[in-house]
Amino acid sequence: MAKENIEYENITKTKDSPSRSLIKALSYRILATFITFIVSFIIFRRYTEKTIEDSLGNATLIAVFEFVAKIIFYYLHERLWTNIGWGKYWRRTYWRSKAWRKLYNKMHVEKMNG
């Protein structure tokens, strides 16, 4: 039982660094912006009378604005959540709460055998 307590006490609580948050934000935004560009291009081509060049230009403009705005908000959101401990250091407490049964059974068996 003492071993279990030591394991729980030695948990290191760390946060993501700002540079890690930035790289995560950038990689996600690149993927999401590409999807926004494709969707915008398809919408412009299908539902407007725009030429391919105009559709590409409009889709690019939307993608650039979307990338810049959302990268800033995602980074701020990520940094906010880095400072919230709820759910970050999750442990399974079910088995620890049932450890008393193991201890009781062990002590009971030792008394009966001893």
C-alpha positions, 0 to 999 in steps of 0.5 A: 500500500505504501508503494501506491502512495509513493507513486501518487506523490511522485506525479510530476505536474507539467504544462505545455510550453508556449512554443509547443502550444504555438506549434500545435496551433500552427499545425492544426490551423494549416490543416483546417485552413486547407479544408476552408480553402477547398470548401470556399473554392467549391462554393464559389465555383458551384454557386456563383458565376465567378471565373476560376481565377476569381474563385481562387482569389476569393477562396485564398482571401477567406483562407488567409483571414481565417488562418490569421484570426483563428491561429490567434484565438486558438493560441490564446485558448490553448494557453488558457487551458494550460492554466486550468488543472481540471482533468489534466492530471487524471488518475484512476482512483477506483482501484485506490479506493478499493485497496482497503479490501486487499489490505483487509483480506491480506491482514485477515488471511495472515491472522487466520494462518498465524 
